Amino acid sequence: MDWLVLSPFVKTTWPGWLMPFIDARLHRTRQVPADYDHDRSRAVSSRREWFDYLRHGWRGFRQTFGKHPTGIVTAFPQLAVIVALLKTLSGRKNVPLIAWCFNLAQPYGGIKGKLARFCLPAVDLFVVHSRAEIDIYSNWLQLPRERFVFVPLSAELPDTAIWTDELDDPYIVALGTANRDYALLADAAGQLGYKTIIVAGTHATAHIQAPPCVSFRSNLTLAQCHQLALHSRVNVIPIADVNAPSGQVTVIESMMRGVPMVATDCAGTNDYVVDGVDGLLVPPNDVPAMVNALRTVWEDAALRGALSRNARQASLDKFTFPAAAARLTELMTQLASRQPRRD
C-alpha cells in the first residue's frame, strides 16, 4: 500500500526518519516535505504556524485522490488535526490516517477542544509515547482506548562518543524547558553543593533563586547540549506536572549516550527507565529524595558505570529508528488490511 508521510521536520522527499527501515515490499512511502520551520518549544501554535500546517496538510491530502489506496502518517498533533479535518469535511473515510507522535502538553477545552472532538475521530490510530496518554486522550476525545497505541519514542543513534566517567571538574546537567521542576533541582543541588548546569529557556528559570553552585544557560545549539550531557557526571530530568507526560526526548538521548540519569517518577519517564537498572527514579515534589538520589549517583562510581551500560543497551533494544519502524509497519499493515480490494 502507498503511504504519505507528513512531518514538520522533514524538508526533503528523500527517504528519512523511519522510512528507510520500512519494508518496501509491504508498504511504499513518500514524504511530503515541509517548507516551513516548526518551533517545538512553543506552548501554543500561532496563526501563521497553523496556516503552514494547513498548507502542508492539504498538499499531502490531495495526493490521496488517486487510483491506488493511499494512507497518511502524520507526526505531531497539529498535522493530525489538519489532515483529520480535511478527511472529515471531504467525507473520505476510506483514507487511513495514523497520527504518530500525538503528544500534547495538555488536552485543551473551549472551542479548540470542540474542534478536536469534531475532527480527530477521523484518525484511525493514535500513536502516543507514554502509556498514561492512552487514558488521557481516550477520555478527552471520547474515543475507544483501542484507537491509541503506545510506542516508545525513538531517536537516531548519535555519532558522538559514549559517556566515560573521567572528569576533573564533575557536574550535574539538566536539559530541556517543557514542564521542568528546576526550582526543586536547584534546591537539592544547593544542599549538596554540587556544580549544576541547567540549560533551558529563560522563562523556565527566571523565577528561581539559585545557590552559587547552580548556573543557567540558554540558546545553546543541540550539539552543545549533547556535549554537556556527554561530559556530565549525571543527567537530571526533574518534572513539574507529573500528569503531563514530558521529558522522553531527553531521557532516550541520555540513555543512547550512556549518561547516568536521575529522573522524576512520572508519566513520560517510567515507561522508559527501569528504576535502579538504567536510571534512578525519584518521587515527584520530593526534595529529600532528589538529594539522596543525586548523592548516591555522585559518590558511587560502580553504580554510574552500571547505569551507563544498562541505559545504552536498553536504548539500542527499544528506542532506535529501526525498532520504531517495525511497529509502524505493523500499524500500516493493520490498516491496509481493512481497505477494500480493487481488482
C-alpha positions as CSV (number, residue, x, y, z in Angstrom):
1,M,0.0,0.0,0.0
2,D,1.1,3.6,-0.6
3,W,1.6,5.9,2.4
4,L,2.3,9.7,2.5
5,V,4.4,10.9,5.4
6,L,3.9,14.4,6.8
7,S,6.3,15.7,9.4
8,P,7.2,19.4,10.1
9,F,10.8,18.3,10.5
10,V,11.0,16.5,7.1
11,K,12.3,19.0,4.5
12,T,13.0,16.7,1.6
13,T,11.3,14.0,-0.5
14,W,14.3,11.7,0.1
15,P,13.6,8.9,2.5
16,G,14.5,9.9,6.0
17,W,13.4,9.4,9.6
18,L,11.7,5.9,10.0
19,M,11.1,5.5,6.3
20,P,14.4,3.8,5.2
21,F,13.5,1.0,7.7
22,I,10.0,0.3,6.3
23,D,9.9,-2.9,4.2
24,A,9.2,-1.6,0.7
25,R,7.7,-5.0,-0.2
26,L,4.8,-4.3,2.2
27,H,4.4,-0.5,2.0
28,R,5.6,2.2,-0.3
29,T,6.3,5.5,1.5
30,R,6.6,9.0,0.1
31,Q,7.5,12.1,2.2
32,V,5.6,15.3,1.6
33,P,8.3,17.9,2.7
34,A,7.6,20.8,4.9
35,D,8.5,24.2,3.6
36,Y,8.3,26.0,7.0
37,D,10.0,25.9,10.4
38,H,8.3,24.2,13.3
39,D,9.1,25.6,16.8
40,R,8.6,22.6,19.1
41,S,9.3,24.7,22.2
42,R,6.2,26.9,21.8
43,A,3.3,26.0,24.1
44,V,0.8,27.4,21.6
45,S,1.0,27.5,17.8
46,S,0.5,30.9,16.2
47,R,-2.0,31.7,13.4
48,R,0.9,31.7,11.0
49,E,2.0,28.3,12.1
50,W,-1.5,26.9,11.7
51,F,-1.6,28.3,8.2
52,D,1.7,26.5,7.5
53,Y,0.2,23.2,8.8
54,L,-2.9,23.7,6.7
55,R,-0.9,24.2,3.5
56,H,1.3,21.2,4.3
57,G,-1.7,19.0,5.2
58,W,-3.6,19.9,2.0
59,R,-0.5,19.2,-0.1
60,G,-0.5,15.7,1.3
61,F,-4.2,15.0,1.4
62,R,-4.9,16.0,-2.2
63,Q,-2.4,13.3,-3.3
64,T,-4.8,10.6,-1.9
65,F,-7.2,11.3,-4.8
66,G,-5.7,8.7,-7.0
67,K,-6.4,5.2,-8.3
68,H,-4.4,3.4,-5.6
69,P,-5.3,3.2,-1.9
70,T,-3.2,5.8,-0.1
71,G,-2.8,6.4,3.6
72,I,-1.2,9.2,5.6
73,V,1.1,9.2,8.5
74,T,1.4,12.5,10.4
75,A,3.9,13.5,13.0
76,F,2.9,15.8,15.8
77,P,-0.7,16.7,16.7
78,Q,-1.1,19.9,14.6
79,L,-0.8,18.0,11.3
80,A,-3.0,15.2,12.6
81,V,-5.7,17.8,13.4
82,I,-5.4,19.3,9.9
83,V,-5.5,16.1,8.0
84,A,-8.3,14.7,10.1
85,L,-10.3,17.9,9.5
86,L,-9.8,17.5,5.7
87,K,-10.7,13.9,5.9
88,T,-13.9,14.7,7.9
89,L,-15.0,17.6,5.6
90,S,-14.4,15.7,2.4
91,G,-16.3,12.6,3.7
92,R,-13.4,10.4,2.6
93,K,-13.5,8.0,5.4
94,N,-11.5,5.4,3.5
95,V,-8.2,7.2,3.7
96,P,-6.2,5.5,6.5
97,L,-4.7,8.0,8.9
98,I,-2.1,7.3,11.6
99,A,-1.3,10.1,14.0
100,W,2.3,9.4,15.1
101,C,3.8,11.3,18.0
102,F,0.4,12.5,19.2
103,N,1.5,14.3,22.3
104,L,0.0,17.5,23.8
105,A,1.2,19.5,26.8
106,Q,-2.4,19.0,28.0
107,P,-5.8,18.5,26.3
108,Y,-7.5,21.8,25.6
109,G,-11.0,22.8,26.2
110,G,-13.3,25.5,24.8
111,I,-13.7,26.0,21.0
112,K,-10.3,24.2,20.4
113,G,-11.5,21.2,22.4
114,K,-14.8,21.1,20.4
115,L,-12.9,21.3,17.1
116,A,-10.6,18.5,18.2
117,R,-13.6,16.2,19.2
118,F,-15.2,17.1,15.8
119,C,-12.3,16.1,13.5
120,L,-9.9,13.8,15.4
121,P,-12.3,10.8,15.3
122,A,-11.2,10.6,11.7
123,V,-7.8,9.4,12.9
124,D,-7.7,5.6,12.7
125,L,-4.8,5.1,15.1
126,F,-3.1,7.5,17.5
127,V,0.5,6.7,18.4
128,V,1.4,8.0,21.9
129,H,4.8,7.8,23.6
130,S,3.6,7.1,27.2
131,R,1.0,4.7,28.4
132,A,-0.6,7.4,30.6
133,E,-1.6,9.3,27.4
134,I,-3.9,6.4,26.3
135,D,-6.5,7.2,29.0
136,I,-5.9,10.9,28.9
137,Y,-6.7,11.3,25.2
138,S,-9.3,8.5,25.1
139,N,-11.3,10.3,27.8
140,W,-10.8,13.7,26.2
141,L,-11.8,12.7,22.7
142,Q,-14.4,10.2,23.9
143,L,-12.8,7.5,21.7
144,P,-12.1,3.8,22.4
145,R,-8.8,3.0,24.1
146,E,-8.1,0.6,21.2
147,R,-7.5,3.6,18.9
148,F,-4.5,4.6,20.9
149,V,-1.2,2.7,20.7
150,F,1.8,3.1,22.9
151,V,5.1,3.0,21.0
152,P,8.3,4.3,22.7
153,L,9.7,7.5,21.3
154,S,12.7,6.9,19.1
155,A,15.8,8.7,18.1
156,E,18.7,8.3,15.7
157,L,21.8,6.8,17.3
158,P,24.3,9.5,17.9
159,D,27.7,9.6,16.2
160,T,29.3,11.1,19.3
161,A,31.4,9.1,21.8
162,I,29.8,7.3,24.6
163,W,29.9,8.7,28.2
164,T,33.0,8.0,30.2
165,D,33.5,8.6,33.9
166,E,36.7,10.6,33.7
167,L,36.1,14.2,34.8
168,D,38.4,16.7,36.5
169,D,35.5,19.0,37.1
170,P,32.4,16.9,37.6
171,Y,29.0,18.5,37.3
172,I,25.3,17.7,37.1
173,V,23.5,18.7,33.9
174,A,19.7,19.3,33.3
175,L,18.4,19.9,29.8
176,G,15.1,21.0,28.4
177,T,12.4,23.6,29.1
178,A,9.0,21.9,28.9
179,N,7.4,21.0,32.3
180,R,10.6,21.0,34.3
181,D,10.9,21.5,38.0
182,Y,14.2,23.3,38.1
183,A,13.4,25.0,41.4
184,L,13.4,21.6,43.1
185,L,16.7,20.6,41.4
186,A,18.3,23.9,42.4
187,D,17.2,23.4,46.0
188,A,18.6,19.8,46.0
189,A,21.9,20.7,44.3
190,G,22.3,23.7,46.7
191,Q,22.0,21.4,49.7
192,L,24.7,19.1,48.3
193,G,26.9,21.9,46.9
194,Y,27.4,20.0,43.6
195,K,28.2,22.1,40.5
196,T,25.0,22.1,38.4
197,I,24.3,23.4,34.9
198,I,20.7,23.9,33.8
199,V,20.1,24.5,30.1
200,A,16.6,25.9,29.4
201,G,14.6,28.8,28.1
202,T,14.9,31.8,30.3
203,H,11.1,31.8,31.0
204,A,11.6,28.4,32.7
205,T,14.3,29.6,35.2
206,A,13.8,33.3,35.7
207,H,11.8,32.8,38.9
208,I,14.5,30.7,40.6
209,Q,16.8,32.0,43.3
210,A,19.7,29.7,42.6
211,P,22.5,28.9,45.0
212,P,26.1,29.7,43.9
213,C,26.7,26.1,42.6
214,V,23.9,26.3,40.1
215,S,24.2,28.2,36.8
216,F,21.8,28.7,33.9
217,R,22.4,28.6,30.2
218,S,20.2,29.2,27.2
219,N,20.3,29.5,23.4
220,L,22.8,26.6,23.1
221,T,22.9,24.5,19.9
222,L,21.7,20.9,20.0
223,A,25.3,19.8,19.6
224,Q,26.4,21.9,22.6
225,C,23.6,20.4,24.7
226,H,24.7,16.9,23.8
227,Q,28.3,17.7,24.6
228,L,27.3,19.0,28.1
229,A,25.4,15.8,28.7
230,L,28.2,13.6,27.4
231,H,30.7,15.1,29.9
232,S,28.4,15.3,32.9
233,R,28.5,13.0,35.9
234,V,24.8,12.7,36.0
235,N,21.9,14.0,33.8
236,V,18.8,15.0,35.8
237,I,15.2,15.3,34.4
238,P,13.0,16.9,37.1
239,I,9.4,17.0,36.1
240,A,6.9,19.5,37.5
241,D,3.4,18.3,36.4
242,V,3.6,14.6,36.7
243,N,0.3,14.1,34.9
244,A,1.5,15.7,31.7
245,P,4.0,13.3,30.0
246,S,7.2,15.0,29.1
247,G,10.9,14.6,29.1
248,Q,11.1,11.5,26.9
249,V,13.4,13.0,24.3
250,T,15.9,14.0,27.0
251,V,15.6,10.5,28.6
252,I,16.3,8.5,25.5
253,E,19.0,10.8,24.2
254,S,20.7,10.5,27.6
255,M,20.3,6.7,27.5
256,M,21.7,6.4,24.0
257,R,24.9,8.2,25.2
258,G,25.1,6.1,28.3
259,V,24.8,9.1,30.6
260,P,23.8,8.1,34.2
261,M,20.4,9.6,34.9
262,V,18.1,10.6,37.7
263,A,14.5,11.5,36.7
264,T,11.2,12.2,38.4
265,D,9.0,9.1,38.5
266,C,6.0,10.1,36.4
267,A,4.2,9.6,33.1
268,G,6.8,10.1,30.4
269,T,9.7,8.6,32.3
270,N,8.6,5.4,34.0
271,D,7.8,3.9,30.5
272,Y,11.4,4.3,29.6
273,V,13.5,4.0,32.8
274,V,13.7,0.9,35.0
275,D,14.5,2.2,38.4
276,G,17.8,1.1,39.7
277,V,18.7,-0.6,36.5
278,D,19.2,2.0,33.8
279,G,18.5,5.1,35.8
280,L,17.1,6.3,39.2
281,L,13.5,7.4,39.6
282,V,12.5,9.7,42.4
283,P,9.1,10.7,43.7
284,P,7.7,14.0,42.5
285,N,7.9,17.1,44.6
286,D,10.3,15.4,47.0
287,V,13.5,17.4,47.6
288,P,15.0,14.9,50.2
289,A,14.5,12.0,47.7
290,M,16.2,14.0,45.0
291,V,19.1,14.9,47.3
292,N,19.5,11.2,48.2
293,A,19.5,10.1,44.6
294,L,22.0,12.7,43.5
295,R,24.3,11.9,46.3
296,T,24.1,8.2,45.6
297,V,25.0,8.5,41.9
298,W,27.6,11.2,42.5
299,E,29.5,9.1,45.1
300,D,29.2,5.6,43.6
301,A,31.4,5.1,40.6
302,A,30.3,1.4,40.2
303,L,26.7,2.4,40.1
304,R,27.3,5.1,37.5
305,G,29.1,2.5,35.3
306,A,26.2,0.0,35.6
307,L,23.6,2.6,34.9
308,S,25.5,3.8,31.9
309,R,25.9,0.3,30.4
310,N,22.3,-0.7,31.0
311,A,20.9,2.5,29.7
312,R,22.9,2.3,26.5
313,Q,21.8,-1.4,25.9
314,A,18.2,-0.6,26.6
315,S,18.2,2.3,24.1
316,L,19.7,0.0,21.4
317,D,17.0,-2.6,22.1
318,K,13.9,-0.3,22.3
319,F,14.4,3.3,21.2
320,T,16.1,3.3,17.8
321,F,14.5,4.2,14.4
322,P,14.5,0.5,13.3
323,A,12.6,-0.5,16.4
324,A,10.0,2.2,15.9
325,A,9.8,1.5,12.1
326,A,8.9,-2.2,12.9
327,R,5.9,-1.0,15.0
328,L,4.9,1.5,12.4
329,T,5.0,-1.3,9.7
330,E,2.7,-3.4,11.9
331,L,0.2,-0.5,12.2
332,M,0.3,0.2,8.5
333,T,-0.4,-3.4,7.7
334,Q,-3.3,-3.4,10.2
335,L,-5.0,-0.5,8.5
336,A,-4.1,-1.7,5.0
337,S,-5.9,-5.0,5.7
338,R,-9.2,-3.0,6.2
339,Q,-9.1,-1.5,2.8
340,P,-11.5,-2.9,0.1
341,R,-9.7,-4.8,-2.6
342,R,-9.5,-3.1,-6.0
343,D,-9.3,-5.6,-8.9
